[in-house]
Amino acid sequence: MNKLVEFGRKALFYVRVLSGYEERKIRNYRLLLEKRLQEAQEKKAALRRLPEQAVLAEVRQMVEQMQSLNQKLEETETAIEEYFKPIDNQAEILMKMQLDGEERKMKQMMQAMKAEALVEKAEAEKNANAHHVETNQHNQEKEASSKQQPL
């Protein structure tokens, strides 16, 4: 009887194969396996992307923090510049006053030097005239003494 049952099973299998039932069943099973495999790969890819997304989210957060810090820094710099603006203006006024004072001193020194140069020039001319007068007198005395000696 076992042989008859075995023969019946084989015959039924052949009928299913020849009719295409087994082929459809195998094809459906293969499609089901492919579908499960594809879903598993998609889940795997999604899991791989999770760390990337987490890193990207952290990077975005860090960039936002850096931008907010940069903005605060710029605001602080502007506030400091506004705070020191009157001091800078006063320092500029002081510098101008010092430069004007130094310029006046230089002009006074230049005028004093010019006056001194004029005085020295006048003295030099006076000395030159005196020397010229002396040489003239000396020459006249020589001429006068030379006129008196031949006698």
Backbone as ProteinMPNN parsed JSONL, in Angstrom:
{"seq_chain_A": "MNKLVEFGRKALFYVRVLSGYEERKIRNYRLLLEKRLQEAQEKKAALRRLPEQAVLAEVRQMVEQMQSLNQKLEETETAIEEYFKPIDNQAEILMKMQLDGEERKMKQMMQAMKAEALVEKAEAEKNANAHHVETNQHNQEKEASSKQQPL", "coords_chain_A": {"N_chain_A": [[0.793, -1.175, 0.0], [1.955, 1.173, 0.664], [3.534, 1.545, -1.492], [1.704, 2.071, -3.425], [0.638, 4.489, -2.527], [2.875, 6.049, -2.663], [3.325, 5.932, -5.424], [1.034, 7.232, -6.264], [1.458, 9.782, -5.231], [3.688, 10.555, -6.716], [2.593, 10.507, -9.259], [0.632, 12.442, -9.039], [2.29, 14.607, -8.58], [3.602, 14.74, -11.055], [1.438, 15.415, -12.668], [0.808, 17.905, -11.65], [3.127, 19.262, -12.317], [3.131, 19.072, -15.108], [0.784, 20.417, -15.67], [1.428, 22.959, -14.932], [0.997, 24.004, -12.488], [2.798, 23.584, -10.334], [4.939, 25.004, -11.287], [3.944, 27.632, -11.276], [3.515, 27.878, -8.541], [6.136, 27.657, -7.584], [7.227, 29.864, -8.856], [5.71, 31.934, -7.658], [6.546, 31.598, -5.027], [9.254, 32.156, -5.347], [9.054, 34.879, -6.161], [7.931, 35.904, -3.844], [10.036, 35.447, -2.074], [11.982, 37.088, -3.278], [10.757, 39.558, -2.94], [10.713, 39.757, -0.137], [13.481, 39.77, 0.282], [14.21, 42.155, -1.004], [12.822, 44.02, 0.594], [14.193, 43.573, 2.986], [16.743, 44.473, 2.255], [16.166, 47.166, 1.791], [15.453, 47.945, 4.399], [17.9, 47.519, 5.611], [19.503, 49.407, 4.262], [18.192, 51.7, 5.118], [18.771, 51.564, 7.839], [21.507, 51.903, 7.694], [21.584, 54.509, 6.827], [20.662, 55.893, 9.003], [22.738, 56.497, 10.996], [24.176, 58.326, 9.425], [22.256, 60.305, 9.03], [21.91, 61.072, 11.657], [24.435, 62.12, 12.203], [24.476, 64.169, 10.297], [22.379, 65.714, 11.328], [23.517, 66.497, 13.758], [25.669, 67.959, 12.771], [24.323, 70.031, 11.446], [23.108, 71.225, 13.658], [25.391, 72.081, 15.048], [26.4, 73.909, 13.2], [24.35, 75.817, 13.225], [24.6, 76.69, 15.876], [27.165, 77.795, 15.758], [26.709, 79.865, 13.938], [24.917, 81.423, 15.415], [26.607, 82.137, 17.521], [28.535, 83.59, 16.107], [26.953, 85.733, 15.267], [26.295, 86.86, 17.761], [28.857, 87.597, 18.525], [29.482, 89.538, 16.58], [27.529, 91.434, 17.253], [28.415, 92.097, 19.796], [30.935, 93.18, 19.193], [30.106, 95.431, 17.748], [28.76, 96.8, 19.781], [30.911, 97.329, 21.489], [32.47, 98.966, 19.847], [30.714, 101.149, 19.597], [30.691, 101.954, 22.246], [33.318, 102.788, 22.658], [33.539, 104.845, 20.854], [33.149, 107.661, 21.609], [35.453, 107.965, 23.169], [37.44, 107.467, 21.291], [36.982, 109.663, 19.619], [37.656, 111.766, 21.378], [40.34, 111.127, 21.787], [41.269, 111.545, 19.217], [40.858, 114.29, 18.99], [42.656, 115.188, 20.951], [45.053, 114.301, 19.805], [45.087, 115.912, 17.52], [45.32, 118.403, 18.724], [47.826, 118.129, 19.935], [49.421, 117.77, 17.67], [48.975, 120.228, 16.4], [50.103, 121.917, 18.332], [52.777, 121.05, 18.257], [53.335, 121.741, 15.645], [53.094, 124.533, 15.774], [55.219, 125.053, 17.535], [57.339, 124.202, 15.919], [57.137, 126.086, 13.86], [57.674, 128.415, 15.297], [60.277, 127.834, 16.072], [61.462, 127.742, 13.582], [61.129, 130.408, 12.792], [62.667, 131.648, 14.765], [65.142, 130.548, 14.125], [65.463, 131.644, 11.582], [65.556, 134.346, 12.239], [67.863, 134.344, 13.801], [69.673, 133.537, 11.881], [69.529, 135.744, 10.184], [70.573, 137.687, 11.898], [73.141, 136.67, 12.257], [74.013, 136.822, 9.656], [73.941, 139.555, 9.262], [75.871, 140.317, 11.113], [78.058, 139.039, 9.982], [78.232, 140.436, 7.589], [78.747, 142.955, 8.619], [81.178, 142.477, 9.867], [82.63, 141.815, 7.607], [82.489, 144.235, 6.216], [83.809, 145.854, 8.068], [86.31, 144.661, 8.051], [86.951, 145.117, 5.424], [87.054, 147.882, 5.451], [89.168, 148.224, 7.206], [91.273, 147.054, 5.755], [91.293, 148.804, 3.647], [92.022, 151.176, 4.96], [94.464, 150.382, 5.909], [95.802, 149.956, 3.531], [95.781, 152.563, 2.577], [97.356, 153.82, 4.488], [99.75, 152.552, 3.98], [100.24, 153.468, 1.455], [100.471, 156.112, 2.017], [102.666, 156.134, 3.74], [104.545, 155.086, 2.048], [104.818, 157.126, 0.237], [106.007, 159.092, 1.747], [108.511, 158.112, 2.479], [110.381, 158.048, 0.249], [111.533, 160.492, 0.179]], "CA_chain_A": [[0.0, 0.0, 0.0], [2.863, 2.305, 0.661], [4.01, 1.756, -2.852], [0.611, 2.68, -4.143], [0.556, 5.881, -2.071], [4.063, 6.712, -3.244], [3.066, 6.079, -6.847], [-0.006, 8.258, -6.384], [2.09, 11.086, -4.977], [4.528, 10.88, -7.873], [1.717, 10.762, -10.385], [0.024, 13.739, -8.77], [3.342, 15.603, -8.779], [3.792, 14.889, -12.494], [0.27, 16.101, -13.196], [0.932, 19.318, -11.281], [4.224, 19.859, -13.087], [2.696, 19.188, -16.493], [-0.279, 21.402, -15.783], [2.001, 24.279, -14.673], [0.665, 24.423, -11.134], [4.04, 23.62, -9.547], [5.777, 26.109, -11.791], [3.373, 28.869, -10.736], [3.755, 27.858, -7.116], [7.57, 27.945, -7.416], [7.424, 31.246, -9.277], [5.157, 32.777, -6.595], [7.434, 31.502, -3.869], [10.468, 32.913, -5.693], [8.699, 36.3, -6.107], [7.77, 36.24, -2.432], [11.388, 35.527, -1.507], [12.637, 38.297, -3.812], [10.13, 40.712, -2.298], [11.244, 39.813, 1.228], [14.888, 40.144, 0.18], [14.254, 43.577, -1.336], [12.424, 44.752, 1.792], [15.291, 43.47, 3.95], [17.804, 45.364, 1.791], [15.724, 48.543, 2.039], [15.59, 48.177, 5.836], [19.344, 47.589, 5.885], [19.968, 50.709, 3.76], [17.642, 52.716, 6.011], [19.561, 51.507, 9.067], [22.823, 52.494, 7.395], [21.412, 55.955, 6.7], [20.36, 56.481, 10.302], [23.893, 57.192, 11.569], [24.481, 59.476, 8.576], [21.274, 61.336, 9.333], [22.207, 61.568, 12.995], [25.628, 62.956, 12.068], [24.058, 65.383, 9.591], [21.591, 66.527, 12.249], [24.464, 67.107, 14.695], [26.432, 68.976, 12.042], [23.42, 71.167, 11.267], [22.962, 71.875, 14.955], [26.651, 72.777, 15.334], [26.47, 75.068, 12.301], [23.42, 76.816, 13.745], [25.199, 77.255, 17.084], [28.28, 78.646, 15.347], [26.145, 81.069, 13.347], [24.382, 82.265, 16.485], [27.76, 82.701, 18.226], [29.102, 84.634, 15.244], [26.054, 86.883, 15.328], [26.492, 87.479, 19.078], [30.174, 88.216, 18.496], [29.354, 90.764, 15.79], [26.767, 92.391, 18.053], [29.301, 92.551, 20.87], [31.929, 94.07, 18.582], [29.42, 96.692, 17.438], [28.514, 97.487, 21.055], [32.209, 97.821, 21.961], [32.827, 100.104, 18.997], [29.851, 102.259, 19.983], [31.105, 102.38, 23.568], [34.605, 103.47, 22.572], [33.507, 105.914, 19.859], [33.468, 108.973, 22.198], [36.858, 107.96, 23.589], [38.23, 107.623, 20.061], [36.843, 111.059, 19.184], [38.458, 112.594, 22.275], [41.743, 110.847, 21.492], [41.564, 112.214, 17.946], [40.961, 115.724, 19.28], [43.932, 115.376, 21.654], [46.139, 114.139, 18.818], [45.102, 117.122, 16.693], [45.853, 119.493, 19.538], [49.269, 117.91, 20.073], [50.058, 118.041, 16.374], [48.942, 121.676, 16.19], [51.097, 122.487, 19.234], [54.102, 120.751, 17.713], [53.491, 122.529, 14.416], [53.372, 125.909, 16.204], [56.594, 125.075, 18.055], [58.262, 124.117, 14.774], [57.105, 127.38, 13.165], [58.399, 129.362, 16.135], [61.697, 127.504, 15.973], [61.91, 128.166, 12.246], [61.242, 131.866, 12.809], [63.832, 131.975, 15.595], [66.334, 130.189, 13.344], [65.593, 132.64, 10.512], [66.011, 135.594, 12.862], [69.265, 134.139, 14.174], [70.449, 133.527, 10.638], [69.615, 137.128, 9.731], [71.505, 138.381, 12.787], [74.487, 136.192, 11.921], [74.345, 137.356, 8.337], [74.221, 140.984, 9.446], [77.182, 140.4, 11.779], [79.083, 138.651, 9.008], [78.393, 141.568, 6.665], [79.382, 144.022, 9.383], [82.589, 142.097, 10.0], [83.247, 141.91, 6.29], [82.656, 145.666, 5.935], [84.857, 146.367, 8.956], [87.571, 144.136, 7.532], [87.196, 145.835, 4.17], [87.448, 149.236, 5.824], [90.52, 148.125, 7.777], [92.235, 146.828, 4.675], [91.396, 150.063, 2.894], [92.826, 152.105, 5.763], [95.838, 149.872, 5.939], [96.373, 150.232, 2.206], [96.013, 154.015, 2.476], [98.512, 154.135, 5.331], [100.943, 152.079, 3.276], [100.49, 154.394, 0.356], [100.942, 157.383, 2.594], [104.017, 155.953, 4.255], [105.45, 154.881, 0.914], [105.019, 158.434, -0.379], [106.85, 159.87, 2.621], [109.834, 157.528, 2.589], [111.381, 158.347, -0.739], [112.178, 161.784, 0.422]], "C_chain_A": [[0.849, 1.257, 0.0], [3.353, 2.609, -0.748], [2.932, 2.444, -3.666], [0.474, 4.163, -3.759], [1.718, 6.67, -2.667], [3.842, 6.938, -4.733], [2.034, 7.176, -7.085], [0.584, 9.659, -6.185], [2.929, 11.517, -6.172], [3.653, 11.24, -9.06], [1.061, 12.13, -10.225], [1.042, 14.863, -8.997], [3.552, 15.843, -10.268], [2.626, 15.658, -13.104], [0.374, 17.592, -12.875], [2.029, 20.003, -12.082], [3.77, 20.067, -14.523], [1.609, 20.246, -16.654], [0.235, 22.823, -15.523], [1.717, 24.788, -13.278], [1.913, 24.573, -10.275], [4.924, 24.783, -9.988], [5.273, 27.446, -11.255], [3.647, 28.985, -9.243], [5.215, 28.226, -6.82], [7.848, 29.414, -7.762], [6.895, 32.206, -8.213], [6.064, 32.776, -5.362], [8.728, 32.297, -4.111], [10.205, 34.42, -5.628], [8.537, 36.771, -4.653], [9.138, 36.382, -1.756], [12.124, 36.785, -1.985], [12.083, 39.554, -3.148], [10.652, 40.868, -0.868], [12.708, 40.259, 1.241], [15.027, 41.652, -0.099], [13.866, 44.431, -0.116], [13.535, 44.734, 2.841], [16.444, 44.396, 3.552], [17.445, 46.837, 2.026], [15.853, 48.897, 3.523], [17.06, 48.339, 6.214], [19.904, 48.943, 5.451], [19.461, 51.84, 4.666], [18.416, 52.738, 7.331], [20.952, 52.103, 8.864], [22.733, 54.019, 7.325], [21.142, 56.626, 8.04], [21.58, 57.157, 10.933], [24.271, 58.429, 10.752], [23.535, 60.625, 8.891], [21.519, 61.927, 10.714], [23.409, 62.504, 12.945], [25.263, 64.263, 11.371], [23.247, 66.306, 10.506], [22.51, 67.227, 13.256], [25.265, 68.215, 14.019], [25.574, 70.217, 11.826], [23.268, 71.956, 12.565], [24.225, 72.66, 15.306], [26.784, 74.031, 14.468], [25.548, 76.178, 12.799], [23.985, 77.483, 14.993], [26.339, 78.2, 16.726], [27.771, 79.95, 14.742], [25.585, 82.0, 14.42], [25.523, 82.89, 17.285], [28.425, 83.807, 17.411], [28.246, 85.9, 15.292], [26.214, 87.612, 16.66], [27.829, 88.201, 19.13], [30.14, 89.532, 17.726], [28.592, 91.831, 16.561], [27.63, 92.959, 19.174], [30.354, 93.509, 20.341], [31.318, 95.432, 18.266], [29.185, 97.482, 18.721], [29.817, 98.076, 21.601], [32.642, 99.036, 21.149], [31.989, 101.328, 19.356], [30.283, 102.824, 21.333], [32.387, 103.216, 23.504], [34.624, 104.62, 21.574], [33.79, 107.282, 20.483], [34.934, 109.06, 22.632], [37.767, 108.137, 22.38], [38.174, 109.061, 19.561], [37.691, 111.977, 20.055], [39.956, 112.382, 22.015], [42.155, 111.544, 20.196], [41.728, 113.723, 18.156], [42.283, 116.021, 19.976], [45.111, 115.282, 20.695], [46.244, 115.38, 17.941], [45.716, 118.286, 17.457], [47.367, 119.353, 19.695], [49.997, 118.226, 18.774], [50.077, 119.534, 16.084], [49.98, 122.363, 17.067], [52.51, 122.261, 18.715], [54.365, 121.574, 16.461], [53.796, 123.993, 14.764], [54.799, 126.037, 16.727], [57.601, 125.045, 16.921], [58.299, 125.441, 14.026], [57.867, 128.428, 13.963], [59.902, 129.11, 16.053], [62.255, 127.952, 14.626], [62.076, 129.683, 12.205], [62.451, 132.295, 13.629], [65.122, 131.688, 14.838], [66.556, 131.195, 12.219], [66.116, 133.962, 11.08], [67.484, 135.494, 13.24], [70.159, 134.158, 12.945], [70.598, 134.943, 10.099], [70.611, 137.929, 10.576], [72.939, 137.976, 12.446], [74.939, 136.752, 10.581], [74.724, 138.843, 8.449], [75.586, 141.158, 10.106], [78.304, 140.071, 10.805], [79.31, 139.789, 8.024], [79.11, 142.732, 7.362], [80.873, 143.755, 9.534], [83.307, 142.222, 8.659], [83.47, 143.371, 5.928], [83.777, 146.259, 6.795], [86.225, 145.911, 8.451], [87.952, 144.868, 6.249], [87.675, 147.258, 4.463], [88.878, 149.208, 6.377], [91.554, 147.929, 6.683], [92.391, 148.083, 3.838], [92.262, 151.068, 3.651], [94.281, 151.677, 5.785], [96.526, 150.158, 4.615], [96.672, 151.728, 2.063], [97.22, 154.419, 3.32], [99.804, 153.705, 4.653], [101.286, 153.045, 2.151], [101.038, 155.719, 0.9], [102.361, 157.224, 3.104], [104.99, 155.731, 3.111], [105.702, 156.214, 0.215], [106.006, 159.257, 0.466], [108.271, 159.291, 2.664], [110.773, 157.921, 1.445], [112.04, 159.715, -0.5], [113.317, 161.671, 1.246]], "O_chain_A": [[0.489, 2.272, -0.597], [3.553, 3.761, -1.131], [3.222, 3.3, -4.501], [0.213, 4.996, -4.627], [1.557, 7.805, -3.114], [4.138, 8.016, -5.248], [2.169, 7.962, -8.022], [0.234, 10.597, -6.901], [2.895, 12.674, -6.59], [3.953, 12.186, -9.788], [0.956, 12.886, -11.191], [0.71, 15.923, -9.529], [3.668, 16.987, -10.709], [2.84, 16.486, -13.99], [0.069, 18.439, -13.715], [1.897, 21.16, -12.479], [4.002, 21.131, -15.096], [1.538, 20.902, -17.694], [-0.448, 23.792, -15.855], [2.147, 25.883, -12.916], [2.072, 25.571, -9.571], [5.564, 25.448, -9.174], [6.062, 28.291, -10.831], [3.972, 30.062, -8.744], [5.491, 29.013, -5.914], [8.592, 30.106, -7.067], [7.559, 33.192, -7.893], [6.308, 33.813, -4.745], [9.225, 32.999, -3.232], [11.03, 35.167, -5.102], [8.946, 37.872, -4.287], [9.369, 37.307, -0.977], [12.799, 37.458, -1.206], [12.822, 40.487, -2.835], [10.99, 41.971, -0.44], [13.121, 41.032, 2.105], [15.862, 42.328, 0.501], [14.508, 45.442, 0.167], [13.794, 45.74, 3.501], [17.055, 45.031, 4.412], [18.292, 47.644, 2.406], [16.296, 49.991, 3.874], [17.414, 49.188, 7.032], [20.685, 49.557, 6.177], [20.18, 52.799, 4.949], [18.686, 53.808, 7.877], [21.502, 52.734, 9.767], [23.663, 54.729, 7.707], [21.379, 57.825, 8.184], [21.468, 58.302, 11.371], [24.643, 59.458, 11.316], [23.957, 61.776, 9.005], [21.358, 63.13, 10.922], [23.401, 63.562, 13.574], [25.687, 65.337, 11.796], [23.407, 67.526, 10.466], [22.313, 68.4, 13.573], [25.511, 69.268, 14.606], [26.051, 71.337, 12.005], [23.296, 73.186, 12.57], [24.138, 73.781, 15.807], [27.223, 75.079, 14.94], [25.927, 77.349, 12.795], [23.868, 78.698, 15.158], [26.471, 79.275, 17.312], [28.33, 81.016, 14.999], [25.757, 83.217, 14.345], [25.426, 84.049, 17.689], [28.828, 84.834, 17.957], [28.775, 87.01, 15.35], [26.265, 88.842, 16.691], [27.934, 89.285, 19.706], [30.708, 90.529, 18.172], [28.965, 93.004, 16.531], [27.58, 94.154, 19.463], [30.637, 94.532, 20.964], [31.947, 96.466, 18.493], [29.387, 98.696, 18.749], [29.825, 99.193, 22.117], [33.126, 100.02, 21.707], [32.518, 102.438, 19.41], [30.245, 104.037, 21.54], [32.522, 104.22, 24.204], [35.638, 105.309, 21.459], [34.61, 108.02, 19.937], [35.574, 110.101, 22.481], [38.751, 108.875, 22.441], [39.185, 109.616, 19.131], [38.369, 112.867, 19.542], [40.737, 113.333, 22.022], [43.264, 112.069, 20.094], [42.616, 114.349, 17.579], [42.96, 116.991, 19.637], [46.048, 116.078, 20.763], [47.343, 115.85, 17.648], [46.517, 119.051, 16.92], [48.101, 120.336, 19.599], [51.049, 118.864, 18.774], [51.071, 120.058, 15.581], [50.665, 123.281, 16.617], [53.339, 123.17, 18.731], [55.48, 122.048, 16.241], [54.647, 124.621, 14.134], [55.503, 126.996, 16.411], [58.597, 125.768, 16.946], [59.367, 125.88, 13.601], [58.61, 129.231, 13.4], [60.698, 130.046, 15.975], [63.368, 128.471, 14.539], [63.051, 130.187, 11.647], [63.179, 133.206, 13.233], [66.073, 132.467, 14.891], [67.694, 131.563, 11.927], [66.987, 134.609, 10.497], [68.257, 136.429, 13.029], [71.255, 134.719, 12.963], [71.667, 135.312, 9.611], [71.385, 138.733, 10.056], [73.832, 138.818, 12.357], [76.104, 137.108, 10.401], [75.677, 139.314, 7.828], [76.365, 142.029, 9.719], [79.351, 140.718, 10.792], [80.45, 140.079, 7.663], [79.961, 143.398, 6.773], [81.711, 144.641, 9.364], [84.448, 142.678, 8.592], [84.522, 143.719, 5.392], [84.585, 147.057, 6.32], [87.179, 146.689, 8.431], [89.117, 145.193, 6.021], [88.584, 147.768, 3.808], [89.694, 150.069, 6.048], [92.6, 148.577, 6.692], [93.487, 148.394, 3.371], [93.122, 151.726, 3.068], [95.197, 152.494, 5.693], [97.692, 150.554, 4.582], [97.694, 152.11, 1.494], [98.014, 155.264, 2.909], [100.822, 154.393, 4.735], [102.447, 153.39, 1.925], [101.93, 156.34, 0.323], [103.184, 158.118, 2.907], [106.146, 156.146, 3.195], [106.774, 156.381, -0.367], [106.767, 160.049, -0.09], [109.192, 160.074, 2.897], [111.955, 158.116, 1.727], [113.114, 159.955, -1.051], [113.968, 162.673, 1.541]]}, "name": "protein", "num_of_chains": 1, "seq": "MNKLVEFGRKALFYVRVLSGYEERKIRNYRLLLEKRLQEAQEKKAALRRLPEQAVLAEVRQMVEQMQSLNQKLEETETAIEEYFKPIDNQAEILMKMQLDGEERKMKQMMQAMKAEALVEKAEAEKNANAHHVETNQHNQEKEASSKQQPL"}
